[in-house]
Amino acid sequence: MPSPRPTIVNINLKALRQNLHAVRRRSGATGEIFAVVKANAYGHGAVEVARLLQEEGVGHFGVATPEEGAELRQAGIAGSITVLGGILPEQFDAVMEQDLTPALYNTEWAEALSQEASRGGRTIPVQIKVDTGMGRLGFNAGEAPEKIAAIAALPGLKILGVFSHFAFADLDNPECVRTQLATFSRIKEAVQAEGISIPFWHLSNSGAIMALPSALFNMVRPGIMLYGIPPSETFPRKDPLTPVLSWETRIIHLKEVPAGTPLSYGHTYVTSRKSRIATLPVGYADGYSRRFSNRAEVLLHGRRAPVIGRVTMDMTLADVTGIDEAALGDRVTLLGQNDGDEITAWDLARWGDSIAYEILCGIRRRVPRIYHHPEPDRSL
Ligand SMILES: Cc1ncc(COP(=O)(O)O)c(C=O)c1O
């Protein structure tokens, strides 16, 4: 096997399994888990993540595009794979070929899919999305019961679930959350009152799984919680989550420069003292944001070193003055733990004017993912 780049992402699959158990403790015995593995499982590697979750009994997965769904099918993921992102009729074939479950949110395309399924003598599983306040995709709440009934009557389609999505990932607006939950519950009651039976109703993202038991219904859709990260920096930490992903690099060049030395593009940083500067082989083409320029920190030997000057496409500088042990080839942590200190995804988000979600799925595919497999553990 060729040796990896000095810049790698470590994926701790044992942590993933522990986080799944934290989801299960919340969702209870009857709550099915629909694991959100879109965007390459938030940068963690969709195939490996879905494989471990499947081994652990998860039978439902969510992706954003048919291509993401096809990648999972080709890797042998057998459960339902819902395409959450919305598709055009031109993509129906791709969905049918891979036995994916499209999310439907308009009648015209539902009818078109029904016709295509019937022509091929097939029954296609679908999920129906309703908009309870996110304003993105979904039937309007007022018309949803009637539209769901109409789709339920179409040949060639089988409704697997009805779902909606919270507009506040961390539930930070209790009134909006209450309204969305009440609206979704009303739709469910109206549909059930018509005698239409739908296997799964689901609304809960990670935030709701951890903090809103009344929204669990009989399926939950965790994303960020599986990856061991809370949905906001200030989210109350009651669940034992362990970050799955860490990101590290190595020092590939080390030099001493005098005071007054300008560094990197645009010379936005000039040393104020004699300094030791480490060059790190990671840049914005790896997903290490240019916004981290002169703001982020890295860890080495359990100490913090500031990122100085502009982050460039493939390289970044850190000021390691005073960290006397720093040497060529040393490991440097960009995200994760290092000798008792830690840089979290939310720290990087703060330095990058972003959110942990974007930091994680922004780590490019050119950064090799190294998977650390858990020992079989029958006690969990
Ligand atoms: C429709 C839908 N459900 C669930 C999730 C998972 O959300 P979270 O990562 O906050 O758990 C997402 C994430 O964006 C989503 O778009």
The ligand as a MOL file (V3000), in Angstrom:
LIG
                    3D

  0  0  0     0  0            999 V3000
M  V30 BEGIN CTAB
M  V30 COUNTS 16 16 0 0 0
M  V30 BEGIN ATOM
M  V30 1 C -33.5620 16.2550 5.9560 0
M  V30 2 C -32.4880 16.1050 6.9800 0
M  V30 3 N -32.6770 15.2830 8.0150 0
M  V30 4 C -31.7400 15.1100 8.9790 0
M  V30 5 C -30.5340 15.7830 8.9260 0
M  V30 6 C -29.5280 15.5560 10.0240 0
M  V30 7 O -29.3560 16.7110 10.8070 0
M  V30 8 P -28.2940 16.7090 11.9820 0
M  V30 9 O -26.9740 16.5240 11.3550 0
M  V30 10 O -28.4540 18.0510 12.6230 0
M  V30 11 O -28.6650 15.5730 12.8750 0
M  V30 12 C -30.2940 16.6630 7.8750 0
M  V30 13 C -29.0360 17.3950 7.8310 0
M  V30 14 O -28.8230 18.3670 7.1930 0
M  V30 15 C -31.2880 16.8300 6.8690 0
M  V30 16 O -31.1080 17.6560 5.8250 0
M  V30 END ATOM
M  V30 BEGIN BOND
M  V30 1 1 1 2
M  V30 2 1 2 3
M  V30 3 2 2 15
M  V30 4 2 3 4
M  V30 5 1 4 5
M  V30 6 1 5 6
M  V30 7 2 5 12
M  V30 8 1 6 7
M  V30 9 1 7 8
M  V30 10 2 8 9
M  V30 11 1 8 10
M  V30 12 1 8 11
M  V30 13 1 12 13
M  V30 14 1 12 15
M  V30 15 2 13 14
M  V30 16 1 15 16
M  V30 END BOND
M  V30 END CTAB
M  END
